């Protein structure tokens, strides 16, 4: 039967939910503190406590000096006692000796209680912080424990309490004690009182996680959330795209009869959610972001203003209020979703601006001459509209086409401007490592929430972010959710890319070991004397048809020749005096080439030239790079 210590020890483990090693370490530390207090030992002295979890017995070992006569038994011990622990101990040595005081169990229980409780609380707090740091950015569920003017107190797992301030709650929500609440873990801090966990229901990532939970296609990566713009409790816009062909991303998110999106709307206190399909073309994406309003045209400008990139959206007269939305909400959300500054104009207002541009913009002089008759018709339609008279659909259509031609010409760049921009972009890309353009922004060293913000702004790779950082870093700082601290992190990433580029360039220009090559040109006589070491009979076996015959390999001699031919003998060789017995044992292919089996190519060929009446030695060698040539 287990003793009381073992039962109490196991009870603490089960109650606190902590590892056995942490509790045991806390107990040992408490025993050491109890010993130091009971005997008034110095904290500099090395002391260890050993606890037997089966019996509950505690032993204290203290480091003491070996002396002849003990004057202070707290720091000194006799040679006899020291040799019981270490038989080789000598005077003056430091030895760990058992120093458990009498009746230490009762004294330890009284003095170590507070230390044990404090250590367990610290270990419990660290475990809670470590657990919820992993849950940062995820949705958790808890029970409301208290409701106050400042917000809610919510009980979570591991006996942890979290707070949800009023600003992190959706307008109009009312919670009561014991209500179950789902929220996003927005922030985790550690302090002496315990982990401080801040929950949020207004964060846009809360909507992202809800979509991941409700839509299996998003959870498995078949549908990807590109960007989210949200005004909590009122309206939200979500841009999605499919990663596979044949998948309808909007339909997957809405579900059959809207069952999937309605579950999220109910969770968000009837917040309206517009799901639109993302497009790589900014004009198409902006037109869809303005929905449910119809759009006549979207015109993008490259002018950098304080609000960033600007898009002019032209809508029909009856769609203007719908495009702007109540107190500008629809236009505001569309701008957040796309990352563009959106200027919404009615068709008549856009036509007035187009006429003004034709009259005052010198770069449109050619177009103004060509559109002179059309401009007169548009002016008549505008005058008719100003008088309060209705316009026919044909007149509105004619006006829309006129505005489209003028706006497209106004924003069109000259070939020279395009060339300059392309050259500038190429120069910037050269100063960025090539690997950065293949690294997804989500796989970078940036925090996850920052990576999502940048991805929603159109920076899909680290290289895209680096290009914009070199062109104008203020455009990144203007993004919602990007502050000075985040910019410091991005700056550190850009510095790391610059260092990586320098390292790659240094590796590219590092000296490469030179490979010796025999590229020297030799005269006719020298190769014969230095390279050809075979006998006359072995040498002539490589003779082939002159001019049209193919080059064959010189067989390697099987044994040392008995006698080398002289230059005169070699140059006076004739085919009619050659001894052909040497080639009887060799193989001959269909083309007439004579080749020995298993011989290595020496790149030397001996042929007979009847025109010059001489034997020619041809040697193959490298001339430079991978090109091979022949020297005679």
Buried (B, 14 or more C-beta within 10 A) or exposed (E): EEEEBBEEBBEBBEEBEBEEEBBBEBBBBBBBBBBBBBBEBEEEEEBBBEBEBEEBBBBBBBBBBBBEEBEEEBBBBBBEBBBEBEEEBEEEEBBBBEBBEEEBBEBBEEBBEEBBEEBBBEBBBBBBBEBBEEBBBEBBEBEBEEBEEEBBBBBBEEEBBBBBBEEBBBEEBEBEEEEEBBBBBBBBEBEEEBBBBBBBBBBBBBBBBBBBBBBEBBEEEBBBBBBBBBBBBBBBBBBBBBEEEEEEBBBBBBBEEEEBBBBBBEBBBEBEBBBBBBBEEBBBBBBBBBBEBEBBBBBBBEEEEEEBBBBBBBBBEEBBEBBBBEEEEBBBBBBBBBBBBBBBBBBBBBBBBBBEBBEEBEEBEEBBEBBEEBBEBBEEBBEBBEEEEEBEEEBBEBBBEBBBBBBEBBEEEEEEEEEEEEEEEEEBBEEBBEBBBEBEBEEBEBEEBBBBBBBBBBBBBBBBBBBBBBBEBEBBEBBEBBEEEBBEBBEEBBEBBEEBBEEEEEEEEEEEEEEEEEEEEBEBEEBBEEBBEBBBBBBBBBBBEEEEBEEBBBBEEEEEBEEBBEEEEBBEBEEEEBEEEBBEEEEEEEEEBBBBEEBEEBBBBBBBEEEEEEBBBBBBBBEEEEEEEEBB
